[in-house]
Structure formats: C-alpha cells, structure tokens
Amino acid sequence: MLTLTFFAILALALAFFVIGRSRAVAVVHGDVRLLHSRPNFHGILALLLSAICGIAVLLLLGTMGAVWIETHLLSAILSAQPDMSPIEAELVLSDARALASGGIASKSDPLRLEIAQQVARLGALHHWGTVIVSLVATLVAGLWALGKISSDWRARNRSETIIRRILMLTAAIAVLTTVGIVLSLIFETINFFNNIDWQVHKFLFGTTWSPLSGVQAGKLDPDKVGAVPLFAGTLMITVIAMLVAVPVGLFSAVYLSDFASPRVRAWAKPMLELLAGIPTVVYGFFAAITLAPFIRNSGEAIGLTIASESALAAGIVMGIMIIPFISSLSDDVINAVPQSLRDGSYGLGATKAETIRQVVLPAALPGIVSAVLLGVSRAVGETMIVVMAAGQGANLTANPLEAVTTVTVQIVMLITGDTEASTAAGPAFTLGFTLFCVTLLMNIAAQRVVRKYRELYD
C-alpha cells in the first residue's frame, strides 16, 4: 500500500509539472517572453514542492506511526499484566501480529486475541491515514505552487534553491553515514579492549587467534585474541593478488591504449571488463575446484607438499578478479594523457616504447596509483574466495603453499556464529576498525603520491 502511495505521489507530481508549465504559458497568453522564468521552471517548482511534501509526510507518518502503534500496544499488554517482563510483552505482541495476519502463533489466549484485534484496527487506520494524508499534502503543495504562478513569479530561483538544498541534504547524509559507521566501530572497539583489560599489545602483536574459545562469563581471554595471523594472511594474499593483477592489468592497458588496432580494442576491452561482472562465488568455485587441485598435484609431482587450501590459489584467483579494475582505469588514464606529450617525445627521436616508458606512464602515474589502490582495497575486503580457497583457520606462516585466513573471513565467522552477539561483536568490530585504519593510511599515502606527481604534469 505504501509503495503504491509513493508511485501515486510521483504521478501527481508529474501531473503538476505538466499543469504548471501549461498554466505559465496561459498566464501570459502564449508570450513566454513576459515570464520571469521559463515555463519549465514553473512546472519543475510545482513538481518539486508536491513531491517533497508528499514523500516527507509519507515517510514521517509511515515511521512514526509504526513506532507509536508498537509503543501503544506494548503499554496495553503491560497494563493488562503488570507482572510481565518486557521480553514476554514483545513475544505477546509478535503472536498478536501473527494472529492478525492469519499466521500461526506460539500461543493463543484472550490477551493475544484482544491485542490482535487492536493490531488489525490500528494497522488499517495507520495505513489508510498515511495514504490519505500523504496524497492530501501532495495536492495542497501542488495547488499552492499553481496558485503562485504569475509573470513575475521567480520560479527558476526557487526551484534551483530547492534542488541545491536537496543536493546538500544528500551530501550530508553521505557524510553522516560515514561518521556513524566510524563511531560504531570506535565504540565497539573500546568495549572490546575494555573486555580484555586494555591489553592492546596482545591484540596487535599476539600470535594466537581463538577469541571465542576463551570466553568465560562474557569475558575474553587476552592471550587468545592475537590478530597477527590474520594480518599476515591478509597481507600475503593481497601481495600475491597484486603481483598477478598489476603487471597483467597495466600491460594490457598499455597495449589497448597505444598498440592495439581499433578493431582489436573494440572486442578485447569488453571481453576484459567482462571479468568484473563475474560473481566472486564463481571465482571461489574456480579456485577451489580447478586451480587449487592443479597447484596441489603440480607440487606433488615435483616433491612439494601443498595444502588443499592455500594462499597461493586464493591470491592468484583474486588477482584475476582484480585485473579488469586496474586495466580499465589505467587505460582511461593513459588515454587522457595529452597527445602533445607523445608528439614532443617522437619529435626528439624517441621510439613508441621509450615514449610510453618515460613520458606516458609517468604522466599517468597518479591515475595508475589510484587504480592500484582500488585493487588493493578490493583484495583486502574480499571474503568468498578466501573462504573457499584459502581456509578459515588462523595460521601464522610465510609459506604461500599453506592454508591461511584473512581479517574479513574472521569477521564473517564471528558475526554469523552461535556465540552471544555482544561477545562476538567486540573482536569483529575491532578487526573492522583496524582494517579501516589500514585502508585510511593507504589512502593518505596514495594521495601524497598523486599530489606530488600531479604538480609535475598538470
């Protein structure tokens, strides 16, 4: 019902756009030169005002009304049975909602049946009230905008002001979302360190990672939260992936931008970028079923002992997955290098290879660094390939032929486990905050490199 109301509001807003535009033309009897703003701006203003008012009322009543209904029903349940705990009251409300919707409840008694009737009555009132008030708000705002249309009505100024404020709001939402994520990570990290008596060094430099095995009465064992094996596994797989992705991606970008004919580029670039659309679980299957057994059998043929799940297999497949990101971005950056730089190099007698090596690549270095950084971030945050090809056990080793795990895999295992959420969330959020800090430092370093070379070539 609310979804249909949303689309109805949009339809009314579009209707007000058409009517507003026509009314602006009619006001000046077809001579649009007499209007302060073009007819389209009058229609846009009517559209914006009606849509914003209707959607705002819809969201406000839809959320606040649901909260009020739940609070009212919980109060009614606790008033009927004052000795009931809040958890039991929520269970009664859940059963009443199931009965109201025709579902199956865990228990049926007079209290639940009475609350179910209230749920049905208040729910219907909430839905229809939200629909009617939202549509009325849309109509009122649209009619007000139509009534304001005149030859000297500054519709362009007002519509541009509204659009500018909408853009400011969306930017603020993005910033506040980032701040909220960071604050949630920080608070949970503080709780985690408080749970291990602020022995931060054991988390950063400890070599044993088994946080949930040492839980006693909700208290973590500081000797079992050493994250070094996770950091080492993440670094090893990332390095292997970048050793595969950076050369192949960069060389393919150079070939496509400066050596390939238009015909070859027309089919090679889409085929290369097709790798970016393959789901990571498919890469994981490829690593676990095809590449990992091949590496193990090849190692056994020359006398090497290779685990069924190894960092090498996960790193190679992850590097294949990252190739299109580095190749596509590097290709765009290389093509953006001014042709005058190439012509100047050719004029001095340099060959095409020398021009690319000594002129084009240095000029495109800021963009290439950004592409590599994106690839590193993609490798650090990958989970599915590591789970299927590298293992889930924390293993501190420098041998890429052994099974390792990464930070993201352990975060998933902690969050999806059967342990109490408050206990498992601490290590998971702390790992996430550490990963966030590492990524932030890499971004800062990359920005310095970009700024340094951009000053030379801008």
Helices and strands as residue ranges (DSSP letters): H 2-27, G 32-34, H 39-80, H 86-100, H 110-147, H 155-195, H 200-205, G 211-214, G 222-224, H 228-254, I 255-259, H 262-273, G 274-277, H 280-285, I 286-291, H 292-301, H 311-335, H 339-347, H 352-355, I 356-360, H 361-363, H 365-381, H 384-389, H 407-415, H 421-457
